[in-house]
Amino acid sequence: MMNKIYTTLVVAVVLILVGVAPNAAFAQKEDSTSLIQLKTIDPTLLPYFPRWAITEPNLQLQIMQSFILDGRPKENLDMSQITITCAPIEDIKNPNYNILLIECGKEKLVASEVEAKMRKLAVLISDPKRPYSYRDIPPSTPPTQAEIAAIVNYMDMPTNVTHSFSLSGFEQTLKMGNTDFWLRSIVGTEGAGYTFLSSGEAKILVQRPLYPNDDPETKRAIPNLLDFHVGMGYRITDTSNGILSFIPARRLNVGRGGKGVFGFDMHAPFHPQFGVSFHIEVPLSGVDSSRIIESRDYSVYYKPDQSGRPSIAIAPLLRTTGQATVFYNWWLDPEKPENFFRFDLGVGYAEVKEAQRIFDPKKNSYVIEDDNIRGLMFYHPVEAADWIFAKLEYRSQGVFPFGLSTQYSNQMLLSRCYLPLIGQWLYLDARYSVSLRSKESVRPYEENVFMISPVLRFNF
């Protein structure tokens, strides 16, 4: 009952908005004036009408051929971007589709043109059973499929869904309802170049967008001007990597007490493609030498003692990390914004403090100590190359969504690639990090890491 009332209200508003449309001449040829108004309505007024994308190649080809025969420029057509818009239906269980609009790339045919120029195809397309391959477009999405595909966080956090869940070895995300709150669980510290288990830490974040973007030209792709996140980091204790023992054993650790995590992306109101990004992770406590530890909880490497034998166990501890950058979002074709680039450039910070793992006979256990011990190193930015943070990201978000990125920070190169395997619910995500320091200056805890993981995504 509520759906019928809502549909009636929407139709009434639409009729008022287009009541003075210049196409009223069609009214004398139709039984229903209301239907005429719906058929000639501007597509920007149709975000809540049934819409779907044609994905069957043979039908796509026939539709595009109809546009070509109608004299539409071939350069404006895109067979992979064909969408159908219909009038509201009264009974969802027994739909009776009435085509209002067919879009092919940048070109479109309104209902009267469809009847005159592709009537046979229209009968097939509007069949209530839809006996062809298609993809439903949720009612709340923008009226152009290209604009839907322009959403910046399409892979990780799509904005045009009510519920979303993703699971991979690198990250798990969860969105429930229309709250706009996202819960993220992330393994690694990729801002410093340490992917997956190599950093010895993971984190849980709550993320929420703020301040909607009111710019009509960019709000489809960038719906919010400010996104912030806050959370906690925690240490990973398994140094054997468990069932992932084929991955090189990690050498880096995080101390007790956890970390506070905070950051944001802020777009400029005057030009939303441009903005600033900030992220920081700060330890909440120092090294506590009074706390006993399990020897296997901390990954160590060995340094020579006074006799020259490598018998001093050193546990490198990842401490404060962060980055502050300016970024720019760029689409190759703003009218069909599927090929998306993001550029980040700024400064990064990462510090690692060496501590010694010592056996305390009084406690009959191991402890971590970092005070008054000679030879311990404190690694932090000391040259220009240590401070530079740069990242280039490319995403293709059309029929076959995939992405590539390359990041330089902390003199580490981190690359990522993801691509779909089955539909839009099973992906493959691969990441590789490597130190770019010279052989003489490479740090003992740095290592090359390659990891590949399936990604499960479910959006509703």
LOKOL-94382 format. One record per residue (C-alpha): residue number from 1; residue in three letters; x, y, z. Coordinates in steps of 0.02 Angstrom, whole numbers. Layout:
N
+-----+--------+--------+--------+--------+
: num : residu :     px :     py :     pz :
+-----+--------+--------+--------+--------+
: NUM :    ALA :      X :      Y :      Z :
...
+-----+--------+--------+--------+--------+
This chain:
460
+-----+--------+--------+--------+--------+
: num : residu :     px :     py :     pz :
+-----+--------+--------+--------+--------+
:   1 :    MET :      0 :      0 :      0 :
:   2 :    MET :    139 :    122 :     47 :
:   3 :    ASN :    232 :     81 :   -116 :
:   4 :    LYS :     75 :    124 :   -216 :
:   5 :    ILE :     50 :    287 :   -122 :
:   6 :    TYR :    233 :    334 :   -146 :
:   7 :    THR :    228 :    292 :   -330 :
:   8 :    THR :     71 :    397 :   -352 :
:   9 :    LEU :    153 :    546 :   -267 :
:  10 :    VAL :    310 :    531 :   -373 :
:  11 :    VAL :    208 :    523 :   -532 :
:  12 :    ALA :    106 :    674 :   -476 :
:  13 :    VAL :    262 :    778 :   -443 :
:  14 :    VAL :    336 :    727 :   -610 :
:  15 :    LEU :    178 :    775 :   -701 :
:  16 :    ILE :    178 :    947 :   -619 :
:  17 :    LEU :    361 :    975 :   -664 :
:  18 :    VAL :    338 :    930 :   -846 :
:  19 :    GLY :    160 :    990 :   -871 :
:  20 :    VAL :    220 :   1129 :   -983 :
:  21 :    ALA :    340 :   1022 :  -1084 :
:  22 :    PRO :    349 :   1066 :  -1269 :
:  23 :    ASN :    308 :    887 :  -1317 :
:  24 :    ALA :    124 :    905 :  -1272 :
:  25 :    ALA :     81 :    882 :  -1456 :
:  26 :    PHE :     94 :    695 :  -1430 :
:  27 :    ALA :    -56 :    701 :  -1313 :
:  28 :    GLN :   -181 :    696 :  -1457 :
:  29 :    LYS :   -111 :    529 :  -1515 :
:  30 :    GLU :   -116 :    438 :  -1348 :
:  31 :    ASP :   -257 :    378 :  -1237 :
:  32 :    SER :   -175 :    444 :  -1080 :
:  33 :    THR :   -105 :    620 :  -1057 :
:  34 :    SER :    -12 :    558 :   -904 :
:  35 :    LEU :     76 :    426 :  -1006 :
:  36 :    ILE :    129 :    556 :  -1133 :
:  37 :    GLN :    206 :    664 :   -998 :
:  38 :    LEU :    299 :    516 :   -928 :
:  39 :    LYS :    363 :    465 :  -1099 :
:  40 :    THR :    434 :    636 :  -1139 :
:  41 :    ILE :    504 :    675 :   -967 :
:  42 :    ASP :    683 :    734 :   -949 :
:  43 :    PRO :    793 :    587 :   -891 :
:  44 :    THR :    864 :    686 :   -747 :
:  45 :    LEU :    692 :    677 :   -664 :
:  46 :    LEU :    689 :    486 :   -662 :
:  47 :    PRO :    800 :    425 :   -518 :
:  48 :    TYR :    660 :    324 :   -438 :
:  49 :    PHE :    592 :    234 :   -590 :
:  50 :    PRO :    634 :     51 :   -632 :
:  51 :    ARG :    801 :     44 :   -722 :
:  52 :    TRP :    918 :    -92 :   -780 :
:  53 :    ALA :   1071 :   -114 :   -888 :
:  54 :    ILE :   1072 :   -231 :  -1038 :
:  55 :    THR :   1219 :   -351 :  -1023 :
:  56 :    GLU :   1179 :   -479 :  -1160 :
:  57 :    PRO :   1302 :   -447 :  -1304 :
:  58 :    ASN :   1182 :   -496 :  -1445 :
:  59 :    LEU :   1045 :   -381 :  -1381 :
:  60 :    GLN :   1171 :   -242 :  -1348 :
:  61 :    LEU :   1228 :   -255 :  -1529 :
:  62 :    GLN :   1049 :   -246 :  -1597 :
:  63 :    ILE :   1008 :    -94 :  -1491 :
:  64 :    MET :   1166 :     -1 :  -1542 :
:  65 :    GLN :   1130 :    -43 :  -1725 :
:  66 :    SER :    959 :     38 :  -1706 :
:  67 :    PHE :   1044 :    198 :  -1644 :
:  68 :    ILE :   1164 :    192 :  -1792 :
:  69 :    LEU :   1021 :    171 :  -1917 :
:  70 :    ASP :    938 :    321 :  -1836 :
:  71 :    GLY :   1091 :    425 :  -1883 :
:  72 :    ARG :   1167 :    441 :  -1711 :
:  73 :    PRO :   1358 :    475 :  -1712 :
:  74 :    LYS :   1453 :    313 :  -1683 :
:  75 :    GLU :   1579 :    402 :  -1571 :
:  76 :    ASN :   1437 :    442 :  -1449 :
:  77 :    LEU :   1379 :    261 :  -1436 :
:  78 :    ASP :   1440 :    130 :  -1313 :
:  79 :    MET :   1374 :    -46 :  -1328 :
:  80 :    SER :   1429 :    -87 :  -1149 :
:  81 :    GLN :   1328 :     59 :  -1078 :
:  82 :    ILE :   1147 :     26 :  -1125 :
:  83 :    THR :   1015 :     64 :   -993 :
:  84 :    ILE :    826 :     52 :   -993 :
:  85 :    THR :    711 :    167 :   -895 :
:  86 :    CYS :    527 :    122 :   -870 :
:  87 :    ALA :    372 :    200 :   -797 :
:  88 :    PRO :    326 :    153 :   -618 :
:  89 :    ILE :    243 :    -18 :   -603 :
:  90 :    GLU :     90 :    -50 :   -497 :
:  91 :    ASP :    124 :   -232 :   -451 :
:  92 :    ILE :    305 :   -285 :   -424 :
:  93 :    LYS :    257 :   -470 :   -429 :
:  94 :    ASN :    176 :   -448 :   -600 :
:  95 :    PRO :    271 :   -307 :   -682 :
:  96 :    ASN :    210 :   -225 :   -840 :
:  97 :    TYR :    357 :   -125 :   -905 :
:  98 :    ASN :    323 :     30 :  -1008 :
:  99 :    ILE :    485 :     95 :  -1084 :
: 100 :    LEU :    516 :    281 :  -1061 :
: 101 :    LEU :    697 :    295 :  -1110 :
: 102 :    ILE :    838 :    193 :  -1189 :
: 103 :    GLU :   1016 :    257 :  -1170 :
: 104 :    CYS :   1166 :    199 :  -1269 :
: 105 :    GLY :   1325 :    290 :  -1218 :
: 106 :    LYS :   1290 :    475 :  -1237 :
: 107 :    GLU :   1137 :    453 :  -1349 :
: 108 :    LYS :    957 :    418 :  -1297 :
: 109 :    LEU :    787 :    377 :  -1370 :
: 110 :    VAL :    628 :    431 :  -1280 :
: 111 :    ALA :    473 :    319 :  -1283 :
: 112 :    SER :    394 :    395 :  -1439 :
: 113 :    GLU :    557 :    369 :  -1534 :
: 114 :    VAL :    572 :    191 :  -1470 :
: 115 :    GLU :    398 :    151 :  -1535 :
: 116 :    ALA :    437 :    222 :  -1706 :
: 117 :    LYS :    615 :    160 :  -1731 :
: 118 :    MET :    639 :     -2 :  -1633 :
: 119 :    ARG :    465 :    -71 :  -1597 :
: 120 :    LYS :    512 :   -255 :  -1614 :
: 121 :    LEU :    660 :   -239 :  -1497 :
: 122 :    ALA :    552 :   -140 :  -1375 :
: 123 :    VAL :    432 :   -288 :  -1362 :
: 124 :    LEU :    575 :   -401 :  -1310 :
: 125 :    ILE :    654 :   -274 :  -1193 :
: 126 :    SER :    489 :   -238 :  -1104 :
: 127 :    ASP :    441 :   -421 :  -1084 :
: 128 :    PRO :    396 :   -440 :   -897 :
: 129 :    LYS :    505 :   -597 :   -889 :
: 130 :    ARG :    653 :   -504 :   -967 :
: 131 :    PRO :    719 :   -660 :  -1058 :
: 132 :    TYR :    895 :   -592 :  -1081 :
: 133 :    SER :   1047 :   -548 :   -977 :
: 134 :    TYR :   1029 :   -388 :   -877 :
: 135 :    ARG :   1081 :   -302 :   -715 :
: 136 :    ASP :    954 :   -211 :   -608 :
: 137 :    ILE :   1000 :    -34 :   -555 :
: 138 :    PRO :    938 :      6 :   -378 :
: 139 :    PRO :    799 :    139 :   -375 :
: 140 :    SER :    902 :    259 :   -271 :
: 141 :    THR :   1046 :    271 :   -393 :
: 142 :    PRO :   1079 :    419 :   -509 :
: 143 :    PRO :    993 :    414 :   -679 :
: 144 :    THR :   1147 :    371 :   -785 :
: 145 :    GLN :   1244 :    210 :   -771 :
: 146 :    ALA :   1406 :    300 :   -810 :
: 147 :    GLU :   1376 :    412 :   -661 :
: 148 :    ILE :   1341 :    262 :   -551 :
: 149 :    ALA :   1507 :    187 :   -604 :
: 150 :    ALA :   1596 :    349 :   -560 :
: 151 :    ILE :   1580 :    321 :   -373 :
: 152 :    VAL :   1755 :    344 :   -303 :
: 153 :    ASN :   1756 :    199 :   -179 :
: 154 :    TYR :   1673 :     74 :   -294 :
: 155 :    MET :   1785 :    -72 :   -243 :
: 156 :    ASP :   1806 :    -43 :    -57 :
: 157 :    MET :   1656 :     57 :      1 :
: 158 :    PRO :   1521 :     86 :   -132 :
: 159 :    THR :   1405 :    229 :    -89 :
: 160 :    ASN :   1254 :    174 :   -191 :
: 161 :    VAL :   1207 :     25 :    -81 :
: 162 :    THR :   1109 :      3 :     80 :
: 163 :    HIS :   1202 :   -148 :    147 :
: 164 :    SER :   1377 :   -202 :     99 :
: 165 :    PHE :   1500 :   -334 :    156 :
: 166 :    SER :   1672 :   -380 :     92 :
: 167 :    LEU :   1799 :   -506 :    151 :
: 168 :    SER :   1982 :   -529 :    102 :
: 169 :    GLY :   2148 :   -564 :    184 :
: 170 :    PHE :   2191 :   -378 :    179 :
: 171 :    GLU :   2030 :   -298 :    236 :
: 172 :    GLN :   1852 :   -333 :    290 :
: 173 :    THR :   1716 :   -200 :    276 :
: 174 :    LEU :   1537 :   -193 :    335 :
: 175 :    LYS :   1397 :    -67 :    306 :
: 176 :    MET :   1226 :    -90 :    385 :
: 177 :    GLY :   1074 :      7 :    331 :
: 178 :    ASN :   1066 :    191 :    285 :
: 179 :    THR :   1174 :    251 :    430 :
: 180 :    ASP :   1325 :    287 :    317 :
: 181 :    PHE :   1435 :    210 :    452 :
: 182 :    TRP :   1565 :     86 :    392 :
: 183 :    LEU :   1659 :    -37 :    501 :
: 184 :    ARG :   1830 :    -84 :    431 :
: 185 :    SER :   1957 :   -212 :    490 :
: 186 :    ILE :   2127 :   -187 :    407 :
: 187 :    VAL :   2283 :   -294 :    416 :
: 188 :    GLY :   2448 :   -202 :    391 :
: 189 :    THR :   2509 :    -23 :    387 :
: 190 :    GLU :   2511 :     15 :    203 :
: 191 :    GLY :   2535 :    202 :    225 :
: 192 :    ALA :   2713 :    160 :    280 :
: 193 :    GLY :   2734 :     29 :    144 :
: 194 :    TYR :   2708 :   -124 :    254 :
: 195 :    THR :   2571 :   -232 :    183 :
: 196 :    PHE :   2476 :   -377 :    259 :
: 197 :    LEU :   2567 :   -459 :    406 :
: 198 :    SER :   2735 :   -375 :    379 :
: 199 :    SER :   2698 :   -231 :    499 :
: 200 :    GLY :   2644 :   -345 :    641 :
: 201 :    GLU :   2483 :   -248 :    670 :
: 202 :    ALA :   2301 :   -233 :    620 :
: 203 :    LYS :   2168 :   -104 :    656 :
: 204 :    ILE :   1981 :    -81 :    671 :
: 205 :    LEU :   1907 :     82 :    607 :
: 206 :    VAL :   1738 :    167 :    603 :
: 207 :    GLN :   1718 :    275 :    450 :
: 208 :    ARG :   1580 :    396 :    405 :
: 209 :    PRO :   1556 :    528 :    271 :
: 210 :    LEU :   1509 :    705 :    322 :
: 211 :    TYR :   1455 :    864 :    232 :
: 212 :    PRO :   1368 :    815 :     69 :
: 213 :    ASN :   1431 :    886 :    -93 :
: 214 :    ASP :   1305 :   1008 :   -169 :
: 215 :    ASP :   1400 :   1035 :   -331 :
: 216 :    PRO :   1283 :    965 :   -467 :
: 217 :    GLU :   1427 :    925 :   -584 :
: 218 :    THR :   1527 :    818 :   -462 :
: 219 :    LYS :   1408 :    756 :   -327 :
: 220 :    ARG :   1372 :    594 :   -421 :
: 221 :    ALA :   1554 :    542 :   -414 :
: 222 :    ILE :   1600 :    631 :   -252 :
: 223 :    PRO :   1444 :    626 :   -143 :
: 224 :    ASN :   1528 :    697 :     13 :
: 225 :    LEU :   1657 :    832 :     46 :
: 226 :    LEU :   1724 :    758 :    207 :
: 227 :    ASP :   1756 :    578 :    257 :
: 228 :    PHE :   1832 :    542 :    427 :
: 229 :    HIS :   1887 :    383 :    515 :
: 230 :    VAL :   1938 :    341 :    692 :
: 231 :    GLY :   1987 :    178 :    775 :
: 232 :    MET :   2114 :     73 :    866 :
: 233 :    GLY :   2267 :    -26 :    812 :
: 234 :    TYR :   2320 :   -189 :    894 :
: 235 :    ARG :   2470 :   -303 :    881 :
: 236 :    ILE :   2481 :   -471 :    794 :
: 237 :    THR :   2570 :   -599 :    903 :
: 238 :    ASP :   2586 :   -749 :    787 :
: 239 :    THR :   2761 :   -736 :    713 :
: 240 :    SER :   2745 :   -901 :    618 :
: 241 :    ASN :   2605 :   -833 :    505 :
: 242 :    GLY :   2501 :   -986 :    548 :
: 243 :    ILE :   2426 :  -1068 :    394 :
: 244 :    LEU :   2511 :   -933 :    290 :
: 245 :    SER :   2684 :   -999 :    333 :
: 246 :    PHE :   2731 :   -992 :    148 :
: 247 :    ILE :   2742 :   -802 :    169 :
: 248 :    PRO :   2912 :   -741 :    232 :
: 249 :    ALA :   2911 :   -731 :    422 :
: 250 :    ARG :   2882 :   -552 :    477 :
: 251 :    ARG :   3019 :   -456 :    570 :
: 252 :    LEU :   2922 :   -305 :    629 :
: 253 :    ASN :   2818 :   -289 :    787 :
: 254 :    VAL :   2700 :   -172 :    877 :
: 255 :    GLY :   2715 :   -145 :   1064 :
: 256 :    ARG :   2584 :   -170 :   1197 :
: 257 :    GLY :   2446 :    -44 :   1229 :
: 258 :    GLY :   2377 :    -25 :   1054 :
: 259 :    LYS :   2369 :    130 :    946 :
: 260 :    GLY :   2249 :    272 :    918 :
: 261 :    VAL :   2205 :    297 :    735 :
: 262 :    PHE :   2127 :    451 :    657 :
: 263 :    GLY :   2114 :    527 :    484 :
: 264 :    PHE :   2007 :    613 :    353 :
: 265 :    ASP :   1989 :    655 :    169 :
: 266 :    MET :   1926 :    832 :    140 :
: 267 :    HIS :   1874 :    892 :    -33 :
: 268 :    ALA :   1880 :   1076 :    -79 :
: 269 :    PRO :   1702 :   1148 :    -93 :
: 270 :    PHE :   1755 :   1260 :   -238 :
: 271 :    HIS :   1830 :   1113 :   -335 :
: 272 :    PRO :   1783 :    944 :   -258 :
: 273 :    GLN :   1904 :    845 :   -366 :
: 274 :    PHE :   2044 :    924 :   -264 :
: 275 :    GLY :   2072 :    897 :    -78 :
: 276 :    VAL :   2185 :    856 :     68 :
: 277 :    SER :   2207 :    692 :    159 :
: 278 :    PHE :   2274 :    658 :    333 :
: 279 :    HIS :   2304 :    497 :    430 :
: 280 :    ILE :   2400 :    460 :    590 :
: 281 :    GLU :   2428 :    309 :    702 :
: 282 :    VAL :   2502 :    343 :    876 :
: 283 :    PRO :   2551 :    216 :   1011 :
: 284 :    LEU :   2451 :    235 :   1171 :
: 285 :    SER :   2592 :    175 :   1284 :
: 286 :    GLY :   2779 :    156 :   1289 :
: 287 :    VAL :   2885 :      0 :   1306 :
: 288 :    ASP :   2847 :    -78 :   1476 :
: 289 :    SER :   2997 :   -181 :   1533 :
: 290 :    SER :   2901 :   -240 :   1687 :
: 291 :    ARG :   2781 :   -343 :   1581 :
: 292 :    ILE :   2830 :   -521 :   1544 :
: 293 :    ILE :   2808 :   -585 :   1366 :
: 294 :    GLU :   2804 :   -748 :   1274 :
: 295 :    SER :   2965 :   -766 :   1175 :
: 296 :    ARG :   2869 :   -816 :   1018 :
: 297 :    ASP :   2757 :   -661 :   1026 :
: 298 :    TYR :   2893 :   -545 :    960 :
: 299 :    SER :   2988 :   -569 :    799 :
: 300 :    VAL :   3175 :   -538 :    825 :
: 301 :    TYR :   3338 :   -528 :    731 :
: 302 :    TYR :   3509 :   -542 :    809 :
: 303 :    LYS :   3653 :   -421 :    831 :
: 304 :    PRO :   3830 :   -460 :    888 :
: 305 :    ASP :   3870 :   -446 :   1072 :
: 306 :    GLN :   4036 :   -383 :   1145 :
: 307 :    SER :   4120 :   -543 :   1091 :
: 308 :    GLY :   4061 :   -521 :    914 :
: 309 :    ARG :   3936 :   -663 :    917 :
: 310 :    PRO :   3759 :   -627 :    853 :
: 311 :    SER :   3672 :   -666 :   1016 :
: 312 :    ILE :   3576 :   -506 :   1059 :
: 313 :    ALA :   3393 :   -527 :   1013 :
: 314 :    ILE :   3323 :   -366 :    942 :
: 315 :    ALA :   3136 :   -338 :    925 :
: 316 :    PRO :   3100 :   -190 :    807 :
: 317 :    LEU :   2942 :    -97 :    862 :
: 318 :    LEU :   2838 :      3 :    739 :
: 319 :    ARG :   2786 :    162 :    825 :
: 320 :    THR :   2705 :    321 :    756 :
: 321 :    THR :   2660 :    323 :    571 :
: 322 :    GLY :   2559 :    440 :    463 :
: 323 :    GLN :   2546 :    545 :    307 :
: 324 :    ALA :   2477 :    713 :    251 :
: 325 :    THR :   2445 :    738 :     66 :
: 326 :    VAL :   2353 :    837 :    -64 :
: 327 :    PHE :   2255 :    736 :   -191 :
: 328 :    TYR :   2165 :    757 :   -355 :
: 329 :    ASN :   2029 :    649 :   -434 :
: 330 :    TRP :   2025 :    647 :   -624 :
: 331 :    TRP :   1910 :    559 :   -748 :
: 332 :    LEU :   1963 :    538 :   -929 :
: 333 :    ASP :   1787 :    575 :   -989 :
: 334 :    PRO :   1680 :    675 :   -866 :
: 335 :    GLU :   1523 :    634 :   -965 :
: 336 :    LYS :   1558 :    447 :   -948 :
: 337 :    PRO :   1671 :    443 :   -795 :
: 338 :    GLU :   1724 :    263 :   -788 :
: 339 :    ASN :   1913 :    279 :   -801 :
: 340 :    PHE :   1965 :    359 :   -639 :
: 341 :    PHE :   2135 :    421 :   -579 :
: 342 :    ARG :   2183 :    484 :   -407 :
: 343 :    PHE :   2349 :    570 :   -373 :
: 344 :    ASP :   2417 :    592 :   -195 :
: 345 :    LEU :   2573 :    690 :   -153 :
: 346 :    GLY :   2637 :    744 :     17 :
: 347 :    VAL :   2741 :    691 :    165 :
: 348 :    GLY :   2745 :    528 :    260 :
: 349 :    TYR :   2816 :    481 :    428 :
: 350 :    ALA :   2863 :    313 :    501 :
: 351 :    GLU :   2970 :    271 :    651 :
: 352 :    VAL :   3037 :    104 :    712 :
: 353 :    LYS :   3120 :     84 :    881 :
: 354 :    GLU :   3233 :    -61 :    923 :
: 355 :    ALA :   3210 :   -148 :   1090 :
: 356 :    GLN :   3302 :   -296 :   1163 :
: 357 :    ARG :   3219 :   -457 :   1211 :
: 358 :    ILE :   3297 :   -509 :   1377 :
: 359 :    PHE :   3272 :   -660 :   1487 :
: 360 :    ASP :   3241 :   -600 :   1665 :
: 361 :    PRO :   3294 :   -736 :   1789 :
: 362 :    LYS :   3195 :   -653 :   1929 :
: 363 :    LYS :   3035 :   -671 :   1832 :
: 364 :    ASN :   3091 :   -830 :   1745 :
: 365 :    SER :   3025 :   -757 :   1585 :
: 366 :    TYR :   3063 :   -637 :   1443 :
: 367 :    VAL :   3039 :   -449 :   1442 :
: 368 :    ILE :   3065 :   -308 :   1317 :
: 369 :    GLU :   3188 :   -171 :   1366 :
: 370 :    ASP :   3238 :    -14 :   1270 :
: 371 :    ASP :   3320 :     98 :   1400 :
: 372 :    ASN :   3507 :    115 :   1435 :
: 373 :    ILE :   3556 :    -15 :   1306 :
: 374 :    ARG :   3695 :     28 :   1186 :
: 375 :    GLY :   3681 :     -8 :   1002 :
: 376 :    LEU :   3494 :      6 :    988 :
: 377 :    MET :   3434 :    103 :    836 :
: 378 :    PHE :   3291 :    225 :    816 :
: 379 :    TYR :   3238 :    229 :    634 :
: 380 :    HIS :   3144 :    384 :    575 :
: 381 :    PRO :   3150 :    503 :    425 :
: 382 :    VAL :   3322 :    581 :    409 :
: 383 :    GLU :   3333 :    619 :    223 :
: 384 :    ALA :   3216 :    688 :     92 :
: 385 :    ALA :   3176 :    518 :     18 :
: 386 :    ASP :   3112 :    460 :    188 :
: 387 :    TRP :   2982 :    600 :    193 :
: 388 :    ILE :   2908 :    584 :     18 :
: 389 :    PHE :   2736 :    508 :      1 :
: 390 :    ALA :   2668 :    486 :   -176 :
: 391 :    LYS :   2529 :    375 :   -242 :
: 392 :    LEU :   2450 :    349 :   -412 :
: 393 :    GLU :   2289 :    251 :   -424 :
: 394 :    TYR :   2188 :    199 :   -578 :
: 395 :    ARG :   2016 :    120 :   -577 :
: 396 :    SER :   1909 :     63 :   -721 :
: 397 :    GLN :   1732 :     54 :   -656 :
: 398 :    GLY :   1628 :      2 :   -804 :
: 399 :    VAL :   1566 :   -171 :   -852 :
: 400 :    PHE :   1733 :   -249 :   -802 :
: 401 :    PRO :   1791 :   -155 :   -646 :
: 402 :    PHE :   1975 :   -170 :   -601 :
: 403 :    GLY :   2107 :    -62 :   -521 :
: 404 :    LEU :   2294 :    -31 :   -510 :
: 405 :    SER :   2395 :     75 :   -389 :
: 406 :    THR :   2576 :    115 :   -351 :
: 407 :    GLN :   2634 :    200 :   -192 :
: 408 :    TYR :   2803 :    267 :   -136 :
: 409 :    SER :   2826 :    304 :     48 :
: 410 :    ASN :   2959 :    274 :    180 :
: 411 :    GLN :   3071 :    221 :     34 :
: 412 :    MET :   2955 :     73 :      8 :
: 413 :    LEU :   2865 :     36 :   -155 :
: 414 :    LEU :   2692 :    -41 :   -133 :
: 415 :    SER :   2590 :    -98 :   -283 :
: 416 :    ARG :   2413 :   -165 :   -292 :
: 417 :    CYS :   2303 :   -243 :   -425 :
: 418 :    TYR :   2124 :   -307 :   -413 :
: 419 :    LEU :   2009 :   -380 :   -545 :
: 420 :    PRO :   1843 :   -475 :   -549 :
: 421 :    LEU :   1836 :   -664 :   -566 :
: 422 :    ILE :   1650 :   -700 :   -558 :
: 423 :    GLY :   1521 :   -562 :   -582 :
: 424 :    GLN :   1543 :   -421 :   -458 :
: 425 :    TRP :   1550 :   -528 :   -301 :
: 426 :    LEU :   1716 :   -623 :   -318 :
: 427 :    TYR :   1877 :   -527 :   -351 :
: 428 :    LEU :   2063 :   -561 :   -342 :
: 429 :    ASP :   2173 :   -437 :   -247 :
: 430 :    ALA :   2363 :   -443 :   -258 :
: 431 :    ARG :   2489 :   -331 :   -169 :
: 432 :    TYR :   2678 :   -322 :   -172 :
: 433 :    SER :   2796 :   -216 :    -68 :
: 434 :    VAL :   2983 :   -197 :    -89 :
: 435 :    SER :   3115 :    -85 :     -8 :
: 436 :    LEU :   3201 :     38 :   -125 :
: 437 :    ARG :   3344 :     75 :     -7 :
: 438 :    SER :   3520 :     37 :    -63 :
: 439 :    LYS :   3594 :   -130 :    -14 :
: 440 :    GLU :   3704 :    -45 :    115 :
: 441 :    SER :   3564 :     53 :    198 :
: 442 :    VAL :   3421 :    -72 :    193 :
: 443 :    ARG :   3349 :    -95 :    367 :
: 444 :    PRO :   3356 :   -268 :    447 :
: 445 :    TYR :   3168 :   -282 :    471 :
: 446 :    GLU :   3121 :   -237 :    292 :
: 447 :    GLU :   3078 :   -375 :    170 :
: 448 :    ASN :   2992 :   -402 :      4 :
: 449 :    VAL :   2813 :   -462 :     27 :
: 450 :    PHE :   2694 :   -529 :   -105 :
: 451 :    MET :   2519 :   -581 :    -57 :
: 452 :    ILE :   2366 :   -626 :   -159 :
: 453 :    SER :   2192 :   -648 :    -88 :
: 454 :    PRO :   2015 :   -679 :   -151 :
: 455 :    VAL :   1888 :   -544 :   -111 :
: 456 :    LEU :   1705 :   -582 :    -77 :
: 457 :    ARG :   1586 :   -434 :    -99 :
: 458 :    PHE :   1400 :   -431 :    -69 :
: 459 :    ASN :   1298 :   -272 :    -94 :
: 460 :    PHE :   1111 :   -251 :    -65 :
+-----+--------+--------+--------+--------+
